[in-house]
Amino acid sequence: MKLPWVLQHAPLRVILVLTAMAGVAVGLVIPFLTLTARDRGVSLDAIGVMASSYLIAQMLLQLPMGVLSDRIGRRLPIALGLLVEAGATVGYITADSALSFITLRVVQGVGLAMLYPALRALIVDVTPNERRGQAYAGFGAAYSAGLLFAPMLGGIVAETVGVNALFLSAAAVEVLVAIGGLVFLQGDAGPRPVVATGETERIPFRALLVAPLIGAFILSFASQFQIGLFSGIWSIYLADIGASDFEVGLSFSTFSIAYLLIAPVGGRLADAGARWRRLLVANLLISGIIIIYGLVPSVPVILLLGLVEGAIATVQQPSLDAYLASVSDPRIQGRVQGAFTTIGMTGAAVSAFLGSVLYGIAPVIPFLTGGVVLGLLTAVAVLRFIRPTELSGYRLQPAPVAAVASSDTDAR
């Protein structure tokens, strides 16, 4: 049987394996981090600060780290980011105060800021434009594969030997992935030839402020707003409506199950023609699901909706990633990816503390807020920016070197 294209492509295959292992590390710990903090006496307000501080660290650092990866290559930021995250994960074993949990979460944010823009840019570096929807779908599927059983396993471990075993296991996996990145990405993650000429330094930052990119940035903000809103309260909400530790872990896996199974189809759709319709319909459907999460406080219903949301995301996420790559100057791909993720983290950081505050008023309010924000911003981004871009057939091409150099003197 012929393998899918993403597994035939050797550099991408390495990226997907490392991504799946990273997903395992996250899946073991993240469903139980806020519950552990609450069990150790951290208040709900402090948990909100903990979530927002993690996102603020990424918001501040992802753009400069993306620029750095354009200059020194992708491999070193990826490995160092994983090692920083591993160190913080070990620290949770002894964390016993709000300050210690918040500090460690900030350190994890720094690690992810080093890792994520470089990894996303590397996917663009090693794949052709007409295959990037499939590449990003494979990336999402690999991460989902890592998440698939890890939260359920984490729930079992938490109930039998305690959460400290989860933290130690996750840190060990992160160290192994960092070593794997250093060893296996040597031929694929060095500086691109154009970087050696210093050409990226002559492209002004205002090159990011073009309408096609703005549409993608708005959708990044809207999507990550949901992540921040629920990062501090999701596990608590499920526990409050009667979910067991196993069901809390399973709630993270249901999304991954659907994503993993349907990702090949979603990736091919993402590479098939204009993407604005798929982005509009998928995001509006997801906004409705988010609202229903809060209106129907039933664990079985929430688990089922997680499957539906994961299926929709297999089209939505690769379509957005492939669209962004198609309108980005390849010489500053790290910068573009850094800006994209920075704006997303800004949305998450804005909403992270807000989630805890709104939850304290009534559990349904964060879900209503998240669904409405996603729906409204999607309409603006798609109808005002992305649709006109695609209907015009726009593709951003690298500007001539001389023209760029002459316009950049006062822009640095």
Backbone hydrogen bonds, N-H to C=O, Kabsch-Sander energy under -0.5 kcal/mol:
donor,donor_aa,acceptor,acceptor_aa,energy
7,L,4,P,-1.4
8,Q,4,P,-1.2
8,Q,5,W,-0.6
9,H,5,W,-1.7
10,A,8,Q,-0.8
13,R,9,H,-2.5
14,V,10,A,-1.7
15,I,11,P,-1.8
16,L,12,L,-2.5
17,V,13,R,-2.0
18,L,14,V,-2.2
19,T,15,I,-2.4
20,A,16,L,-2.4
21,M,17,V,-1.9
22,A,18,L,-2.1
23,G,19,T,-2.2
24,V,20,A,-1.6
25,A,21,M,-1.8
26,V,22,A,-2.1
27,G,23,G,-2.8
28,L,24,V,-1.9
29,V,25,A,-0.9
29,V,26,V,-0.6
30,I,26,V,-2.6
32,F,29,V,-2.1
33,L,29,V,-0.7
33,L,30,I,-0.7
34,T,30,I,-0.5
36,T,32,F,-2.2
37,A,33,L,-2.2
38,R,34,T,-2.4
39,D,35,L,-2.4
40,R,36,T,-1.5
41,G,38,R,-1.7
42,V,37,A,-2.6
47,I,43,S,-2.1
48,G,44,L,-1.7
49,V,45,D,-1.9
50,M,46,A,-2.7
51,A,47,I,-2.3
52,S,48,G,-2.4
53,S,49,V,-2.9
54,Y,50,M,-1.5
55,L,51,A,-1.4
56,I,52,S,-2.8
57,A,53,S,-2.1
58,Q,54,Y,-1.2
59,M,55,L,-2.7
60,L,56,I,-2.3
61,L,57,A,-1.3
62,Q,58,Q,-2.6
65,M,61,L,-2.3
66,G,62,Q,-2.2
67,V,63,L,-2.3
68,L,64,P,-2.4
69,S,65,M,-2.0
70,D,66,G,-1.2
71,R,67,V,-0.9
71,R,68,L,-0.8
72,I,68,L,-2.6
73,G,69,S,-1.3
74,R,189,A,-1.5
75,R,189,A,-1.9
78,I,74,R,-1.8
79,A,75,R,-2.3
80,L,76,L,-2.8
81,G,77,P,-2.2
82,L,78,I,-1.7
83,L,79,A,-2.0
84,V,80,L,-2.4
85,E,81,G,-2.1
86,A,82,L,-2.2
87,G,83,L,-2.1
88,A,84,V,-1.9
89,T,85,E,-2.3
90,V,86,A,-2.0
91,G,87,G,-1.3
92,Y,88,A,-0.8
92,Y,89,T,-0.9
93,I,90,V,-1.8
94,T,91,G,-1.1
95,A,91,G,-0.8
101,F,97,S,-2.1
102,I,98,A,-2.6
103,T,99,L,-2.6
104,L,100,S,-2.3
105,R,101,F,-2.0
106,V,102,I,-2.0
107,V,103,T,-2.1
108,Q,104,L,-2.2
109,G,105,R,-1.9
110,V,106,V,-2.1
111,G,107,V,-2.2
112,L,108,Q,-2.4
113,A,109,G,-2.1
114,M,110,V,-1.5
115,L,111,G,-1.8
116,Y,112,L,-2.9
119,L,115,L,-2.1
120,R,116,Y,-2.5
121,A,117,P,-2.4
122,L,118,A,-2.0
123,I,119,L,-1.6
124,V,120,R,-1.3
125,D,121,A,-2.4
126,V,122,L,-1.8
127,T,123,I,-0.5
127,T,124,V,-0.9
131,R,128,P,-1.9
132,R,129,N,-1.1
135,A,131,R,-2.2
136,Y,132,R,-2.9
137,A,133,G,-2.1
138,G,134,Q,-2.6
139,F,135,A,-2.2
140,G,136,Y,-2.6
141,A,137,A,-2.6
142,A,138,G,-2.7
143,Y,139,F,-2.1
144,S,140,G,-2.4
145,A,141,A,-2.6
146,G,142,A,-1.9
147,L,143,Y,-1.9
148,L,144,S,-1.3
149,F,145,A,-0.6
150,A,146,G,-0.7
153,L,149,F,-2.9
154,G,150,A,-3.1
155,G,151,P,-2.3
156,I,152,M,-1.9
157,V,153,L,-2.7
158,A,154,G,-2.9
159,E,155,G,-1.6
160,T,156,I,-1.1
160,T,157,V,-0.5
161,V,157,V,-2.5
162,G,157,V,-1.5
165,A,162,G,-0.7
166,L,162,G,-0.6
166,L,163,V,-0.5
167,F,163,V,-1.9
168,L,164,N,-2.2
169,S,165,A,-2.2
170,A,166,L,-2.7
171,A,167,F,-2.1
172,A,168,L,-1.9
173,V,169,S,-2.0
174,E,170,A,-2.2
175,V,171,A,-2.1
176,L,172,A,-2.1
177,V,173,V,-2.3
178,A,174,E,-2.1
179,I,175,V,-2.3
180,G,176,L,-2.5
181,G,177,V,-2.5
182,L,178,A,-2.0
183,V,179,I,-2.1
184,F,180,G,-3.0
185,L,181,G,-1.6
186,Q,183,V,-0.5
188,D,185,L,-1.1
189,A,185,L,-1.8
195,V,192,R,-1.7
196,A,192,R,-1.0
196,A,193,P,-0.5
197,T,193,P,-0.5
197,T,194,V,-0.7
198,G,195,V,-2.1
199,E,194,V,-1.1
201,E,198,G,-1.0
202,R,199,E,-1.5
203,I,200,T,-1.3
207,A,204,P,-1.8
208,L,205,F,-2.0
209,L,206,R,-1.5
213,L,210,V,-0.6
214,I,210,V,-2.2
215,G,211,A,-1.9
216,A,212,P,-1.1
217,F,213,L,-2.6
218,I,214,I,-2.4
219,L,215,G,-1.8
220,S,216,A,-2.1
221,F,217,F,-2.3
222,A,218,I,-2.5
223,S,219,L,-2.6
224,Q,220,S,-2.4
225,F,221,F,-1.7
226,Q,222,A,-0.8
226,Q,223,S,-0.7
227,I,223,S,-0.9
228,G,224,Q,-2.4
229,L,225,F,-2.1
230,F,226,Q,-1.8
231,S,227,I,-1.3
232,G,228,G,-0.6
234,W,230,F,-2.4
237,Y,233,I,-3.3
238,L,234,W,-2.3
239,A,235,S,-2.4
240,D,236,I,-2.6
241,I,237,Y,-1.4
242,G,239,A,-1.4
243,A,238,L,-2.8
248,V,244,S,-2.4
249,G,245,D,-2.3
250,L,246,F,-2.4
251,S,247,E,-1.9
252,F,248,V,-0.8
252,F,249,G,-0.9
253,S,249,G,-1.0
254,T,250,L,-2.1
255,F,251,S,-0.6
256,S,252,F,-0.9
257,I,253,S,-2.6
258,A,254,T,-1.9
259,Y,255,F,-2.3
260,L,256,S,-2.8
261,L,257,I,-2.1
262,I,258,A,-2.1
263,A,259,Y,-1.6
265,V,262,I,-0.7
266,G,262,I,-2.2
267,G,263,A,-2.9
268,R,264,P,-1.7
269,L,265,V,-2.3
270,A,266,G,-2.1
271,D,267,G,-1.0
272,A,269,L,-1.5
273,G,271,D,-1.0
279,L,275,R,-2.2
280,L,276,W,-2.4
281,V,277,R,-2.6
282,A,278,R,-2.4
283,N,279,L,-2.1
284,L,280,L,-1.9
285,L,281,V,-2.1
286,I,282,A,-2.4
287,S,283,N,-2.3
288,G,284,L,-1.6
289,I,285,L,-1.9
290,I,286,I,-2.4
291,I,287,S,-1.6
292,I,288,G,-2.0
293,Y,289,I,-2.0
294,G,290,I,-0.9
294,G,291,I,-0.6
295,L,291,I,-1.5
296,V,292,I,-2.2
298,S,296,V,-2.7
302,I,298,S,-2.5
303,L,299,V,-2.3
304,L,300,P,-2.1
305,L,301,V,-2.7
306,G,302,I,-1.9
307,L,303,L,-1.2
308,V,304,L,-1.7
309,E,305,L,-3.1
310,G,306,G,-2.3
311,A,307,L,-2.0
312,I,308,V,-2.2
313,A,309,E,-2.5
314,T,310,G,-1.0
315,V,312,I,-1.6
316,Q,312,I,-2.1
317,Q,313,A,-2.2
319,S,315,V,-1.5
320,L,316,Q,-2.1
321,D,317,Q,-2.5
322,A,318,P,-2.8
323,Y,319,S,-2.1
324,L,320,L,-2.5
325,A,321,D,-2.2
326,S,322,A,-1.9
327,V,323,Y,-1.1
327,V,324,L,-0.8
328,S,325,A,-1.1
332,I,329,D,-1.7
333,Q,330,P,-1.0
336,V,332,I,-2.7
337,Q,333,Q,-2.8
338,G,334,G,-2.5
339,A,335,R,-2.6
340,F,336,V,-2.8
341,T,337,Q,-2.6
342,T,338,G,-2.3
343,I,339,A,-2.5
344,G,340,F,-1.8
345,M,341,T,-2.7
346,T,342,T,-1.9
347,G,343,I,-1.9
348,A,344,G,-2.1
349,A,345,M,-3.1
350,V,346,T,-2.5
351,S,347,G,-1.5
352,A,348,A,-1.6
353,F,349,A,-0.7
355,G,351,S,-2.1
356,S,352,A,-0.9
357,V,353,F,-1.9
358,L,354,L,-3.0
359,Y,355,G,-2.2
360,G,356,S,-1.7
361,I,357,V,-0.9
361,I,358,L,-0.6
362,A,358,L,-2.3
365,I,362,A,-1.3
367,F,363,P,-0.6
368,L,364,V,-2.1
369,T,365,I,-2.6
370,G,366,P,-2.6
371,G,367,F,-2.3
372,V,368,L,-2.2
373,V,369,T,-2.4
374,L,370,G,-2.2
375,G,371,G,-2.1
376,L,372,V,-2.5
377,L,373,V,-2.4
378,T,374,L,-1.9
379,A,375,G,-1.8
380,V,376,L,-1.8
381,A,377,L,-2.7
382,V,378,T,-2.7
383,L,379,A,-1.9
384,R,380,V,-2.0
385,F,380,V,-0.6
385,F,381,A,-1.3
386,I,381,A,-2.4
387,R,382,V,-3.3
389,T,385,F,-1.6
390,E,386,I,-2.5
391,L,387,R,-2.6
392,S,388,P,-1.5
393,G,390,E,-1.0
394,Y,389,T,-1.9
404,V,400,P,-2.4
405,A,401,V,-2.7
406,S,402,A,-2.1
407,S,403,A,-1.0
407,S,404,V,-0.7
408,D,404,V,-0.6
408,D,405,A,-1.0
411,A,408,D,-1.4
412,R,408,D,-0.7
